Structures are given as C-alpha cells and as structure tokens.
Amino acid sequence: MNGTKIVTADDAIALIRDGDTVSCSGFVGIGTPEVLIAALERRFVEDAMPRALTLVFAAAPGDGKDRGVNRLAHAGLIKRAIGGHWALLPKLAQLAIDNRIEAYNLPLGVISHLYRDAAARRAGTLSKVGLGTFVDPRQDGGRINACSTEDLVRLMAIDGEEWLFYKAFGIDVALIRGTTADHAGNITMEREALMLDVQAAAMAARNAGGIVIVQVERIVACGELDARRVVIPGILVDCVVLAPAGAHPQTYATGYDPAFSGEVRVRVGDIAAAPLDERKLIARRCAFELPLGGVINLGIGMPEVLAAVAAEEQVLDHLTLTTEPGVIGGLPQGGLDFGAAVNTHALLHQNQQFDFYDGGGLDLACLGMAEVDRLGNVNVSRFGSRLAGAGGFINISQNAGSLVFAGTFTTGNLIVAIEDGRLRIVSEGTSRKFVHAVEQITFSGPRAAASGQPVLYVTERCVFALRDARLQLIEVAPGIDIERDILAHMGFVPRIERVKVMDARLYGNAAMGLRALLGAGRRVRRS
C-alpha cells in the first residue's frame, strides 16, 4: 500500500478475507458507500472471493432495486446477515426468505448500540427494547428463517424485571462513508446529510483488530482539516477511497442539496400543500394529536405526510420533529430522501438518537401500520414471503410517551372520494389490515396496555384506541356506515361504546386552523 492510506477501491476490498464480518453504513442512500459495495461485488463476480461473509447493517443501505447492499445478494458471498431494516434490500431478503443464508432482524437502535458496545469490547447490549415482539426469544428471537439457529437474544431477569440481552459481534471490516479525508485518514462529513454510526462502527472494527475502509468525495493535505469537524480520526482508518465524480450522491434521489447538509436554510412556506386524498386525511387527523412544544418522531411512509400538514397549518415552529438516524428539528424529507431534513436544529449520531428515544425522550411518535389485531398488536415487519424488517419501529413505538399509528383501513386498489365534507368508499381495498391475529408482532399491544401508554390507530374512515388491552372504535368519518364500511372488513369485532363523528375540518379543502385548535392547553409541560 506504499505507506499511504489513499488507495483504489479494488485494492481496499482485496483486504477482505473469507469468513469476515463486514459492517456497512447507510440509511437508504445516505451514507451508503456505493463505490466500495460495487467493488466488493465486482471482486466476487470476477474472482469468487471473498466467501461466506457475515454482513451487518442497521438501516437498509439500498434503494429497493439494485443499489446498495442489494449488490451483495450472491450465493456464496454472504453466509449470514444481521440487519435492522430489510425493506429496501429485496435481493438480500430473498436469500433469507429462501433459507439460503442465515438471517436475523434486530431492532435498528439495538444494532446501533451494539456497534458502540462492540467498540468497548462489552459482551453485548442489555435493553428492554423488543420484549413482547418477534425479537423476544419466547417468540422468534429475531430469526428470519429455519437455518438461523444461533441464539443472538437472551431473556434475563434483573431485580425482578425482564430484560433482553443482545450478543455483541466482532467487526472485521467496516465499510463507511465521509466527505473529506486528509492523507492521515482523518474524515469529516460536512456534505453528508447524516452521521449515522460511522464513528462507532470504525472504532469497533479498529478495536477488534479489523480494518476500516472509508469512501470520500475529496482529499486534502494533512493539516487542512479543522479538528473539531473530524468525525472519524485517522487512527481508526486504514484505507481511504476517493469516489469518482458523480459516484458519491448525497441521497439516492438527490446529488447534492445544501439544505440537507445545513449549508443553507429554506422557506418552509414555499412547500406546496399536498392534495386532499386519503393520505392527507389520515395525516390531518394525526395532526390533532400533536403536542405543541413536544418532541415527535415521524416514521417512513404515511407519517411523512404529517410533516407537510404541520408546515401547511403553520405549527411546525411549535414542534420539534425528529427522525431515527439523528435529525433533531426541521422538516424531514420523504421517499429516497428519507432520513434527510432541512432547517435542522442539530444532528446526532444514530446511536445517540436511540439513547434519547429508548430513555423516553419522545412525547409522541407517529408510525405506519400494515396489520393490526384485536389486542392492538401491530405488524410492519413480515408478510409471508415479503420481509420488511423492523427498522427503528420497535425502539420508537415501545418508548414514546404516546403513540399514533397511521394507515389506510384496507390496502390494494382502495379508492375513496371526498364529497361535500363526507367520505365515500368508491372501491374497497382488496386486503384487510385489521385481522384477528397479526402474522408477526412488531409492536405489542398488551405490553403497551400494561404500561398505560396511550395508543391510537388512525385511518381515513375511523379511529381506534387501545383500551383495556383491546381495540375500541372511537371515531367514524362522516358518510361512513359502521357495519358496511368498517365491521364488514375486519377480522374481529372491536369494542364499540360511544363513537364520535370525525371532525368535519378534516374533509374540507381549506386549512384547518390547527394552530388555534391545539392551543395552549395542548402544550407539553415538563418538570
């Protein structure tokens, strides 16, 4: 390597050995070292090396098609995969579903903490996150398939309380990404939209005697970097790979937006209002639960629209929106830009964000829902042969002060019409979401009920609440018949007592006046 840390991607990847444990950074396309991943795939295709790797990732570094870790879905290349979110890695997920690799799905926040605990050479991570879900060893223990037999999660009792112990893994190779490197290997991240867990993963690999390979978009001389902007010190870095021009986009959807890196601020008022469809209806009803002055998490999918509604209703400056990879404040983005935000107040490392989340720092979380059952359990992670993975869902849903699940009542070709302030089902969805028992428990309704956590389930036509460990119908949209449009499309009968009509403002085109509606009485007060 001629005494320098600046090498080609192929030379760096040549250091990976058969059987190594390789961690890869990335949140969708943010921080995903695409050049390094492509070089690893190229080496395997051309030389059939390396083989039998264990791949570790927290969020899903992929685009749902061919980029990111999807490139590594080759028989023989991967032996085992341990990941937090799988939805954007369909090719790797298919190997897991087909029982061709050992595969585990652990909570994203737990994997973030495992990087940090591995760096400190601890035995693992002790957490209550995952109790009562499919990660609990009394259910699946995070296993995805039959060939995954090792116990990575153990149930423990400490002072009469249940805890889960997640076994740490050694990291032989860390593939990560930054912005600027000097010749000593010091790395800054000034043009990156997120910091993720690159520092912890690099430290874990270095302290295990492994190697750290960093993809960057520019290189400067030693002494040029401000030490306070260095995220990964050179003592942790073995190889620096300069990405070719155009091969280091900020996200999979955006080459570079200075607002994503905090270089500029944008006018939120310039964001166009979303059309009034079922997604916006749901987001509007969720917005009624926003606590002014509160700290809020918005999940991927349906809840993303809530940020746009908050901006449209001019309450965004009275809230602090956050997302799991480390964003504090500002306006989170959606689609393949998800994870990035504009006008942020601060940017944390991902493992620090989950410290905050796991400790109860969220006043409210708004998350998606794919299946809900009579006990209030929610599944967003596994549907037959489709593997989505939990991501940060378990950490967030289990520990938020209050919780709102958001989604359409049915799915698959659902068509609704809003006419004269009333909702009409034009074409019902082909698949039910409210079922007798969910296929996999990603959120435990009974555990939430036992802890007294307030939980709502918001759809375009009705709202349910978790009451006494059962779902109770509490609101119905104007124009909706309970028997015809709700009970006929459920796998169980919810508790029904006093049912209100959903607020008429939800179904009008004008702004709802949410700022005045929430008022001072909904402000969060902390002692």
KAZILIN-V563049 format. One record per run of one state. SS is the DSSP state (H for helix, E for strand, - for the rest). FROM is the first residue (numbers start at 1). LEN is the number of residues. Records with the same first field share a line. If there is no record, write none. Layout:
# KAZILIN-V563049
SS = FROM-LEN, FROM-LEN
This chain:
# KAZILIN-V563049
- = 1-5, 8-1, 14-7, 25-2, 28-2, 31-3, 48-5, 58-4, 63-5, 73-2, 76-2, 84-6, 98-4, 106-2, 120-4, 128-15, 144-9, 159-2, 168-5, 178-2, 183-4, 189-9, 208-3, 217-1, 221-6, 233-1, 237-2, 243-25, 271-7, 288-7, 299-5, 313-3, 319-1, 324-3, 329-2, 333-2, 338-3, 343-3, 348-2, 359-5, 369-2, 373-5, 380-2, 384-2, 388-5, 400-2, 407-3, 412-3, 420-2, 428-3, 433-1, 435-8, 444-1, 452-2, 459-3, 468-2, 477-5, 490-5, 502-2, 508-6, 519-1, 523-5
E = 6-2, 21-4, 27-1, 30-1, 53-5, 62-1, 68-1, 75-1, 78-6, 102-4, 124-4, 143-1, 153-6, 161-7, 173-5, 180-3, 187-2, 211-6, 218-3, 230-3, 239-4, 295-4, 320-4, 327-2, 331-2, 341-2, 346-2, 364-5, 371-2, 378-2, 382-2, 386-2, 402-5, 410-2, 415-5, 422-6, 431-2, 434-1, 443-1, 454-5, 462-6, 470-7, 495-7
H = 9-5, 34-14, 69-4, 90-8, 108-12, 198-10, 227-3, 234-3, 268-3, 278-10, 304-9, 316-3, 335-3, 350-9, 393-7, 445-7, 482-8, 504-4, 514-5, 520-3
